Amino acid sequence: MQRISVHISDETRQRIDLVAKAKNKVEAELIREVIDAGLKVVYPKFNSPKALLDLARMAKGLPISVEEPTDISEDTAKYAFGD
């Protein structure tokens, strides 16, 4: 495990103390659990099925130009090299 140092407000420190005592946990253990849970919400793993579905939904909402080709395999040189 890596050790880090962070600055927190007095209020946050008090909340950590209260929750740790209520859950009968060491503060460090509680802080690790809260950080891990928060990161899963803020920065989910990209290889998860949910991430792929979210990406597909986002792409579905993108505007499509009529001028854009639907199949670029017909004229690859034009799209690859601008010829």
N, C-alpha and C positions, 0 to 999 in steps of 0.2 A: 504494500500500500504506500501511496505517496502522502506526504504531509504538506498541507498548505495553511496559509494564514490569511484570514479575512477580517475585515472590520464590519461589525454589525451594530445596529442601534441598541440602546438600552431596552427598548420595548421588545425587540426581537430576542434579546438575551433572556428576558423575563419569560417570554412565551416558550422558549426552548426549555428553560428550567421547569416550568409548570408541566409541559407535556411529557418531558422525560420522567418526572416524578409520577405523574398520573399513569404512564404506561410501564413504569418500573424498568426503565432502560437507562443505560449510560448515555450521556449527552452526545458523545461522538457517534455512537450507533444510531441514535435518532437522526442526527444531522446527515449522516450518510444515506439513510433510508429516504429522507425528505428530498435530498438532492437527486438521488436516483429516480424517484417518482416524478419529480418536476421535470427532469431531462426527458423522460419518456413522453411527457405531454408536449413540451416545447420543441424537442428535436427527436421525433420518432425514428426508428430504424428505417432506412430507405428500402431495404429488401423485404419488407413486410407486405403481405397482400393488400392491406389497407392503403399503404403508400402508393402502390400501383393503381389501385382503383381511384384514389384521389387525383393522381396524375392524369388518368384517362378522362375523368370528369372535367378537369381543368382544360385539357386539350380539346375536348368536345365543345367547349364554350368559346374557343378562339374563332375570330372572324376568318372566313375563307374568301379569298379574292377569286373572281371569275377568271382572271388572267393567269392564275397559278395552274400549272399542269397537275393532273391527277396521277400521271404515270410518267416519271422522268426517264424511264428506261428507253423511251423512243428516241430521245435526242440527248444522250448523256454528255457529249462534248459541249453542247450549248450551256448546260447547267453546271458542268464541272469547270470549264475553262472560259466561259463567257463568249464563245465563238458564235 
